[in-house]
Amino acid sequence: MKNTFPGLVEICTVYNHLDAEIAKGILEENDIQAFIRKDDCGGMEPQLQITEGIKILVNSQDKDKALSIIEYTTKVTKEHSSPEVAILTWNCKQCGEELEEQFTACWNCSTLRS
């Protein structure tokens, strides 16, 4: 496969444009020129970002430094992220199906929540 961007290497893949811009900004704050490569058909097919991902590219000589910055940033973000929100559920009295709180009727048997 021919390298479309000579001199550039991919350091990570993200799945939305905001995360791509954040990664690029962090790298550029650390004096690493970064590029975003995505194929969403000019904005007409944004779902391709989810399936194909958005690639972050840097110059090959900056690869090791960029990888360590992204790895450190990801680790810090995971350590300091907010706790997951618990999803409240209820069980249908008719069939026992577990449903999320916002549903007022069972999707399986149509029994109303009491």
Wavefront OBJ file of the C-alpha trace (Angstrom):
o trace
v 0.000 0.000 0.000
v 1.424 3.372 -1.026
v 1.880 5.980 1.711
v -0.350 8.890 0.709
v 1.384 11.237 3.142
v 5.176 10.754 2.830
v 7.047 11.672 5.986
v 3.928 11.400 8.149
v 3.026 8.529 10.448
v -0.224 7.684 12.188
v -0.008 7.776 15.971
v -3.631 7.178 16.979
v -7.207 6.821 15.824
v -10.145 8.601 17.442
v -13.836 8.347 16.604
v -15.138 11.907 16.625
v -13.901 15.248 15.364
v -13.774 16.873 18.808
v -11.364 14.220 20.130
v -9.233 14.677 17.001
v -9.007 18.441 17.523
v -8.148 17.946 21.205
v -5.359 15.478 20.370
v -4.010 17.793 17.687
v -4.099 20.744 20.071
v -2.252 18.858 22.814
v 0.462 17.817 20.377
v 0.823 21.319 18.970
v 1.086 22.743 22.511
v 4.118 20.458 22.833
v 5.703 21.770 19.604
v 4.665 18.798 17.469
v 2.999 19.592 14.175
v -0.053 17.333 13.871
v -2.541 16.631 11.108
v -6.063 15.217 11.096
v -7.003 12.739 8.369
v -10.628 11.743 8.038
v -12.910 10.586 5.287
v -16.476 11.676 5.830
v -17.255 12.540 2.194
v -16.904 16.262 2.761
v -19.158 16.183 5.809
v -22.012 14.393 4.007
v -21.315 11.022 5.673
v -20.253 11.796 9.277
v -21.056 8.232 10.371
v -17.876 7.134 8.580
v -15.940 8.716 11.444
v -17.417 6.072 13.710
v -16.625 3.109 11.471
v -13.339 4.258 9.908
v -12.072 6.554 12.639
v -10.125 9.776 12.366
v -6.364 9.427 12.129
v -3.874 11.711 13.862
v -0.644 12.052 11.870
v 2.722 13.557 12.823
v 6.106 13.857 11.172
v 8.030 10.590 11.481
v 10.827 12.207 13.531
v 8.221 13.279 16.155
v 6.551 9.864 16.435
v 8.066 8.697 19.746
v 7.503 12.011 21.527
v 3.949 12.260 20.162
v 3.096 8.716 21.246
v 4.338 9.336 24.776
v 2.319 12.576 25.013
v -0.872 10.912 23.750
v -0.340 7.897 26.026
v 0.239 10.131 29.069
v -2.761 12.328 28.265
v -5.022 9.307 27.785
v -3.844 7.780 31.065
v -4.427 11.018 32.992
v -7.857 11.464 31.397
v -8.938 7.938 32.374
v -7.652 8.368 35.939
v -9.494 11.660 36.416
v -12.700 10.936 34.536
v -15.999 11.228 36.314
v -17.581 8.018 37.605
v -20.035 6.235 35.377
v -23.685 7.042 35.949
v -25.745 4.081 37.091
v -28.694 3.283 34.836
v -31.863 2.675 36.815
v -33.971 -0.266 35.661
v -37.214 -2.060 36.440
v -38.399 -5.616 35.776
v -41.617 -6.401 33.978
v -44.030 -8.254 36.282
v -45.461 -10.225 33.342
v -42.354 -11.569 31.581
v -39.461 -10.519 33.832
v -37.717 -8.422 31.141
v -35.306 -5.817 32.553
v -36.010 -2.330 31.179
v -34.498 1.099 31.657
v -36.352 3.503 33.926
v -37.562 5.847 31.157
v -39.759 3.138 29.610
v -43.322 2.952 30.900
v -44.223 -0.301 29.130
v -42.359 -3.532 28.471
v -41.031 -3.716 24.908
v -41.301 -7.514 25.034
v -44.914 -8.020 26.150
v -46.411 -4.477 26.287
v -47.263 -4.738 29.989
v -47.417 -1.319 31.649
v -45.075 -0.554 34.520
v -47.044 -0.397 37.781
l 1 2 3 4 5 6 7 8 9 10 11 12 13 14 15 16 17 18 19 20 21 22 23 24 25 26 27 28 29 30 31 32 33 34 35 36 37 38 39 40 41 42 43 44 45 46 47 48 49 50 51 52 53 54 55 56 57 58 59 60 61 62 63 64 65 66 67 68 69 70 71 72 73 74 75 76 77 78 79 80 81 82 83 84 85 86 87 88 89 90 91 92 93 94 95 96 97 98 99 100 101 102 103 104 105 106 107 108 109 110 111 112 113 114
